[in-house]
Amino acid sequence: MKSLICLIGAAILAASCDARTVGGIAEITIMDRDRGIALTPYYHRGEWWVAGTPGARYAIVIRNRTGGRLLAVTSVDGVNVLSGDSAAWNQTGYVFEPGQGYEITGWRKSDADVAAFTFTAAPNSYAARTGRPENIGVIGVAVFRERAPVQAYAPSESMTPGRDERAGAGAAREQAAAATPPPAAAPPPLASDSVTNRPVVPSAPLESRLGTGHGAREYSYVTHTEFERLQSEPNEVIRIRYDSYDNLVAMGIVRKPRPVPPAGANPFPGSAQQYVPDPPG
């Protein structure tokens, strides 16, 4: 089945294999855009978690690690980030060229802009405001391989990419042609083809949890393409849950660091004293 889906006309991000990525054929990183840092994923009872800062803008960074195109159907709080529908695997998503990476920074509003993802109180989240609070606090990426290489064509329903977008896509194809696809590696525990039968981790009440808000409009340009999936079910499903740091500590997911004594504190301020004196009075 062929479907019209959004194609990223975007810059190629540098490859990053570090402790802040999750996934197998696709690498996923959650970025705090206001601080410019990747959030550390914590593995707990079969799930990955990140700690968000209330009010901060964030991005879902996806990078294709294969030598072929990938489709990433992406959801936040159980909502498809492109269409706004309750998320399902058979919906529209982003297409990545070999080796290509991109920051998904918000809910797509058009081919040219998004409403920024922001960490906010769960009752103020987009999912809650649209009557769907059941899955607040989870980011999902369902990854599909392509059935066959797409031949050169001119999509009748697509916007013509600008010069920078064409250059970025061309660079990705040249890199893929020059490199041998990486060998298949055993994915991290969450990079699997199913998200069923996972242990349930108790959550804080909805009022005190974090969700994802519908933030300010930002420029973000895409075009359209066609993609035929290799199979009806995803080749990989990546799930990352999130909440505030305090809630992750309360749930035992993050171990709170021990307090550090104030600088200059002296454990023996009265070193000349030999015996314990009587208290005053």
C-alpha positions as CSV (number, residue, x, y, z in Angstrom):
1,M,0.0,0.0,0.0
2,K,1.4,3.4,-1.0
3,S,0.5,6.5,1.0
4,L,1.4,10.1,0.7
5,I,3.5,11.1,3.7
6,C,5.6,14.0,4.9
7,L,9.2,14.0,3.7
8,I,11.8,15.8,5.7
9,G,13.5,18.4,3.6
10,A,16.1,19.0,6.2
11,A,19.8,19.1,7.2
12,I,21.7,16.0,7.9
13,L,22.6,15.7,11.5
14,A,25.9,14.5,12.7
15,A,25.9,10.8,13.8
16,S,25.8,10.5,17.5
17,C,26.3,7.1,19.2
18,D,26.2,7.9,22.9
19,A,24.4,7.0,26.1
20,R,21.6,9.4,25.3
21,T,20.2,7.6,22.3
22,V,17.6,4.8,22.3
23,G,16.8,2.4,19.4
24,G,18.2,0.0,16.8
25,I,17.6,0.7,13.1
26,A,16.6,4.2,14.1
27,E,18.2,6.2,16.9
28,I,16.0,8.4,19.1
29,T,17.1,11.2,21.3
30,I,15.0,13.6,23.3
31,M,16.5,17.1,23.3
32,D,15.8,19.9,25.7
33,R,15.9,22.8,23.2
34,D,16.0,25.6,25.8
35,R,19.1,24.2,27.4
36,G,20.5,22.7,24.3
37,I,21.1,19.2,25.9
38,A,20.1,15.7,25.2
39,L,18.0,14.2,28.1
40,T,19.5,11.2,29.8
41,P,17.3,8.1,29.3
42,Y,16.9,6.0,32.5
43,Y,16.1,2.3,32.0
44,H,13.7,1.0,34.6
45,R,11.6,-2.2,34.7
46,G,11.7,-2.7,30.9
47,E,11.1,0.9,29.9
48,W,13.1,4.0,29.1
49,W,12.3,7.3,30.9
50,V,13.5,10.9,30.6
51,A,13.0,13.7,33.0
52,G,11.5,16.9,31.5
53,T,11.6,20.4,32.8
54,P,8.2,22.1,33.1
55,G,7.9,24.9,30.5
56,A,10.9,23.8,28.4
57,R,10.6,23.2,24.6
58,Y,11.8,19.8,23.5
59,A,12.4,17.9,20.3
60,I,12.3,14.2,19.2
61,V,15.5,13.6,17.2
62,I,15.4,10.7,14.9
63,R,18.3,9.4,12.8
64,N,18.2,6.6,10.2
65,R,21.0,4.1,10.8
66,T,20.4,2.0,7.7
67,G,21.3,2.1,4.1
68,G,17.7,2.4,2.9
69,R,14.8,4.8,3.5
70,L,12.7,4.5,6.7
71,L,9.3,5.7,7.7
72,A,8.8,6.9,11.3
73,V,5.2,7.1,12.5
74,T,5.6,9.3,15.5
75,S,3.3,9.9,18.5
76,V,3.3,12.0,21.6
77,D,0.8,11.2,24.4
78,G,-0.9,8.8,22.1
79,V,-1.5,11.4,19.4
80,N,0.0,11.3,15.9
81,V,2.3,14.4,15.6
82,L,1.4,15.0,12.0
83,S,-2.3,14.5,11.8
84,G,-3.5,14.9,15.4
85,D,-5.4,11.7,15.2
86,S,-5.2,9.1,18.0
87,A,-2.0,7.3,17.0
88,A,-1.9,4.0,15.0
89,W,0.8,2.2,13.1
90,N,-0.9,2.6,9.7
91,Q,-0.9,6.4,9.8
92,T,1.2,9.0,8.1
93,G,4.8,9.7,9.3
94,Y,8.2,11.2,8.4
95,V,10.4,9.6,5.8
96,F,14.2,9.5,6.3
97,E,16.8,9.1,3.6
98,P,19.7,6.7,4.5
99,G,21.8,8.2,7.3
100,Q,19.5,11.2,7.6
101,G,18.5,12.8,10.9
102,Y,16.0,15.4,11.9
103,E,14.5,17.2,14.9
104,I,10.8,16.9,15.2
105,T,10.1,20.0,17.2
106,G,6.3,20.2,17.4
107,W,2.8,19.3,16.2
108,R,2.6,19.8,12.5
109,K,0.2,22.6,11.4
110,S,1.1,22.8,7.7
111,D,4.0,22.1,5.3
112,A,5.8,25.1,6.7
113,D,5.2,25.3,10.5
114,V,4.6,23.4,13.7
115,A,3.3,24.2,17.2
116,A,6.2,23.6,19.5
117,F,6.4,20.6,21.9
118,T,6.6,22.0,25.5
119,F,6.7,20.1,28.8
120,T,3.6,21.3,30.7
121,A,1.2,20.2,33.4
122,A,-0.7,17.2,32.1
123,P,-4.2,18.9,32.3
124,N,-2.8,21.6,30.0
125,S,-1.4,19.1,27.5
126,Y,-2.7,18.9,23.9
127,A,-4.0,15.3,24.5
128,A,-5.9,16.3,27.6
129,R,-7.3,19.5,26.0
130,T,-8.6,17.3,23.1
131,G,-10.2,14.8,25.5
132,R,-7.5,12.0,25.3
133,P,-5.6,12.0,28.6
134,E,-5.2,8.2,28.8
135,N,-1.7,8.0,27.3
136,I,-0.1,11.2,28.5
137,G,3.6,10.9,29.2
138,V,4.8,8.6,26.4
139,I,6.6,9.2,23.1
140,G,6.4,6.5,20.5
141,V,8.2,5.9,17.2
142,A,7.0,3.0,14.9
143,V,9.7,2.4,12.3
144,F,9.1,0.8,8.9
145,R,11.5,-0.3,6.2
146,E,10.7,0.3,2.6
147,R,9.6,-2.5,0.3
148,A,11.6,-1.3,-2.8
149,P,13.7,1.7,-3.8
150,V,11.5,4.6,-5.0
151,Q,12.1,5.5,-8.6
152,A,12.7,9.1,-9.7
153,Y,9.4,10.9,-10.1
154,A,7.7,14.2,-9.6
155,P,5.0,13.9,-6.9
156,S,1.8,15.6,-8.1
157,E,0.8,16.7,-4.6
158,S,4.2,17.9,-3.2
159,M,5.8,21.2,-2.8
160,T,9.1,21.7,-4.6
161,P,11.9,21.6,-2.1
162,G,14.2,24.6,-1.9
163,R,17.9,24.4,-2.8
164,D,19.0,23.7,0.7
165,E,16.6,20.8,1.1
166,R,17.6,19.3,-2.3
167,A,21.3,19.6,-1.3
168,G,20.6,17.9,2.0
169,A,18.7,15.0,0.5
170,G,21.4,14.6,-2.2
171,A,24.2,14.5,0.4
172,A,22.3,11.7,2.2
173,R,22.0,9.6,-1.0
174,E,25.7,10.1,-1.8
175,Q,26.7,9.1,1.7
176,A,24.6,5.9,1.5
177,A,26.0,5.0,-1.9
178,A,29.5,5.3,-0.7
179,A,29.1,3.4,2.5
180,T,28.2,-0.2,3.2
181,P,25.1,-0.5,5.3
182,P,26.1,-1.2,8.9
183,P,25.7,-4.7,10.2
184,A,22.6,-5.5,12.2
185,A,23.2,-5.1,15.9
186,A,21.3,-6.3,18.8
187,P,19.0,-3.4,19.8
188,P,18.7,-2.0,23.3
189,P,15.9,-3.6,25.4
190,L,13.2,-1.2,24.3
191,A,14.0,-1.5,20.6
192,S,11.6,-4.3,19.8
193,D,8.8,-5.1,17.5
194,S,6.1,-4.9,20.2
195,V,5.2,-2.8,23.2
196,T,2.8,-5.3,24.7
197,N,3.3,-7.2,28.0
198,R,5.5,-4.5,29.5
199,P,5.5,-4.2,33.3
200,V,3.3,-1.4,34.6
201,V,5.1,1.4,36.6
202,P,2.7,3.3,38.9
203,S,2.3,6.9,37.8
204,A,1.7,10.1,39.8
205,P,-1.9,11.6,39.7
206,L,-2.6,13.3,36.4
207,E,-2.6,16.7,38.0
208,S,1.0,16.4,39.0
209,R,2.4,14.7,35.9
210,L,4.0,16.2,32.8
211,G,2.4,16.2,29.4
212,T,3.2,17.9,26.1
213,G,1.6,21.3,25.3
214,H,0.6,22.9,22.0
215,G,3.2,25.7,22.0
216,A,4.1,28.7,19.9
217,R,4.2,28.4,16.1
218,E,7.6,27.8,14.5
219,Y,8.9,27.5,11.0
220,S,9.5,23.8,9.9
221,Y,9.4,22.9,6.2
222,V,8.6,19.5,4.7
223,T,7.6,18.2,1.3
224,H,5.7,15.0,0.3
225,T,6.6,11.7,-1.1
226,E,5.3,8.1,-1.4
227,F,6.5,5.1,0.6
228,E,5.6,1.5,0.4
229,R,6.1,-0.4,3.6
230,L,7.9,-3.7,3.7
231,Q,5.3,-5.1,6.0
232,S,2.1,-4.0,7.8
233,E,3.6,-4.1,11.3
234,P,6.6,-2.0,12.3
235,N,10.1,-3.3,12.0
236,E,10.9,-1.5,15.2
237,V,8.9,0.2,17.9
238,I,10.6,2.6,20.3
239,R,8.8,3.9,23.4
240,I,10.2,6.5,25.8
241,R,8.1,7.6,28.8
242,Y,8.7,11.0,30.5
243,D,7.7,12.9,33.6
244,S,9.2,15.5,35.9
245,Y,12.5,14.8,37.7
246,D,10.8,14.8,41.1
247,N,8.2,12.3,39.9
248,L,10.9,10.0,38.5
249,V,12.7,10.1,41.9
250,A,9.4,9.4,43.7
251,M,8.7,6.4,41.5
252,G,12.3,5.0,42.1
253,I,13.3,5.5,38.5
254,V,16.0,8.0,39.3
255,R,18.2,7.8,42.4
256,K,18.4,11.2,44.0
257,P,22.1,12.1,44.5
258,R,23.3,12.5,48.1
259,P,23.6,16.0,49.4
260,V,27.1,17.5,49.2
261,P,28.4,19.1,52.4
262,P,28.9,22.9,52.1
263,A,32.4,23.9,50.9
264,G,34.7,24.7,53.8
265,A,32.8,22.8,56.5
266,N,35.2,21.7,59.2
267,P,34.3,18.4,60.9
268,F,36.7,19.3,63.8
269,P,36.2,23.0,64.5
270,G,37.3,22.7,68.1
271,S,40.3,20.4,67.7
272,A,41.9,21.7,70.9
273,Q,39.0,20.3,73.1
274,Q,39.9,17.1,74.8
275,Y,36.7,16.1,76.6
276,V,33.0,16.7,76.3
277,P,32.0,19.7,78.4
278,D,28.7,20.1,80.3
279,P,25.9,22.0,78.5
280,P,25.1,25.5,79.6
281,G,22.9,25.9,82.7
